[in-house]
Amino acid sequence: MTLEELKPLISKEIRKRRLYFGLTHQAMANKIGVTKPAWVQYETTNAPIQLGTLLNVCRGLECSLLDFFNSIFGIKKYPEEELENEIKEVVSSALDKAGVSAEVNIILRMVRQ
């Protein structure tokens, strides 16, 4: 993949992650200390983005640079963590169905962590 092919994927990933958090352009710009037009440019243009800027964007989007690019390329970094989370959800659901109170359920979750 060339840099030219990668640039629109970076912009798309930035937008996807901002929308995931439900933030406006202005909110994200404020979060990382840039102007709204600068933020909009990160999301909508194929202009090059400096590595330092991308690191700052990733911090604002609460992800590492590695996770950012893993998402672009569809790489699951920690499949065992995803499995662990699924198991926790199944156990939680089973406890709910068994009528275990919310308080006990919270305590059990804390102990498991």
VMD Tcl script that draws the C-alpha trace (Angstrom):
set ca {
  {0.00 0.00 0.00}
  {1.31 3.42 -0.93}
  {1.18 6.53 1.25}
  {-1.33 8.01 -1.19}
  {-3.62 5.00 -0.65}
  {-3.18 5.20 3.13}
  {-4.09 8.88 3.57}
  {-7.86 8.52 2.97}
  {-7.93 5.48 5.27}
  {-6.36 7.55 8.05}
  {-8.96 10.31 7.60}
  {-11.77 7.77 7.60}
  {-10.47 6.12 10.79}
  {-10.17 9.48 12.54}
  {-13.78 10.29 11.68}
  {-15.02 6.84 12.68}
  {-13.39 7.08 16.09}
  {-14.67 10.62 16.73}
  {-18.20 9.55 15.89}
  {-17.83 6.52 18.17}
  {-17.35 8.93 21.09}
  {-20.24 11.09 19.87}
  {-18.11 14.21 19.75}
  {-18.42 17.20 17.46}
  {-15.58 18.56 15.39}
  {-15.25 21.44 17.84}
  {-15.18 19.13 20.88}
  {-12.38 17.04 19.39}
  {-10.46 20.13 18.32}
  {-10.69 21.48 21.87}
  {-9.67 18.11 23.29}
  {-6.39 18.04 21.39}
  {-5.75 21.78 21.28}
  {-6.24 22.61 17.60}
  {-8.71 24.74 15.70}
  {-11.94 23.30 14.34}
  {-10.79 23.83 10.72}
  {-7.60 21.90 11.48}
  {-9.61 19.02 12.94}
  {-11.99 18.99 9.98}
  {-8.98 18.79 7.68}
  {-7.70 15.68 9.52}
  {-11.02 13.96 8.83}
  {-11.89 15.14 5.36}
  {-8.78 15.66 3.30}
  {-6.13 13.44 1.91}
  {-3.48 15.93 2.98}
  {-0.48 14.45 4.74}
  {-0.62 14.40 8.53}
  {2.55 14.73 10.58}
  {3.39 11.83 12.87}
  {3.36 14.08 15.95}
  {-0.06 15.37 14.99}
  {-1.34 11.83 14.46}
  {-0.01 10.82 17.88}
  {-1.86 13.77 19.41}
  {-5.02 12.80 17.53}
  {-4.71 9.22 18.81}
  {-4.36 10.46 22.39}
  {-7.52 12.51 21.91}
  {-9.28 9.48 20.49}
  {-8.06 7.39 23.43}
  {-6.14 4.86 21.37}
  {-2.55 4.02 20.67}
  {-1.01 4.55 17.28}
  {-0.72 0.76 17.00}
  {-4.43 0.26 17.75}
  {-5.28 3.01 15.26}
  {-3.46 1.27 12.41}
  {-4.57 -2.19 13.51}
  {-8.13 -0.97 13.10}
  {-7.42 0.41 9.62}
  {-5.99 -2.93 8.51}
  {-8.52 -5.07 10.38}
  {-5.97 -6.61 12.72}
  {-7.25 -7.80 16.07}
  {-4.43 -7.09 18.46}
  {-5.68 -8.95 21.51}
  {-8.18 -11.63 20.52}
  {-7.81 -13.27 23.96}
  {-9.04 -10.05 25.60}
  {-12.07 -10.02 23.33}
  {-12.79 -13.62 24.31}
  {-12.39 -12.75 27.99}
  {-14.85 -9.87 27.59}
  {-17.35 -12.16 25.88}
  {-17.03 -14.67 28.72}
  {-17.62 -11.91 31.27}
  {-20.76 -10.84 29.40}
  {-22.09 -14.42 29.31}
  {-21.43 -14.89 33.04}
  {-23.05 -11.55 33.83}
  {-26.08 -12.44 31.75}
  {-26.35 -15.83 33.46}
  {-26.18 -14.18 36.89}
  {-28.91 -11.73 35.87}
  {-31.13 -14.57 34.67}
  {-30.49 -16.47 37.90}
  {-31.81 -13.51 39.85}
  {-28.53 -12.49 41.45}
  {-28.92 -8.95 42.72}
  {-27.09 -6.12 41.02}
  {-25.01 -5.51 44.14}
  {-23.80 -9.12 44.30}
  {-23.17 -9.08 40.56}
  {-20.99 -5.94 40.92}
  {-19.02 -7.53 43.76}
  {-18.48 -10.71 41.73}
  {-17.25 -8.65 38.78}
  {-14.82 -6.75 41.00}
  {-13.45 -9.98 42.46}
  {-12.93 -11.48 39.00}
  {-10.90 -8.49 37.84}
}
mol new
graphics top color blue
foreach p $ca { graphics top sphere $p radius 0.5 }
foreach p [lrange $ca 0 end-1] q [lrange $ca 1 end] { graphics top cylinder $p $q radius 0.2 }
display resetview
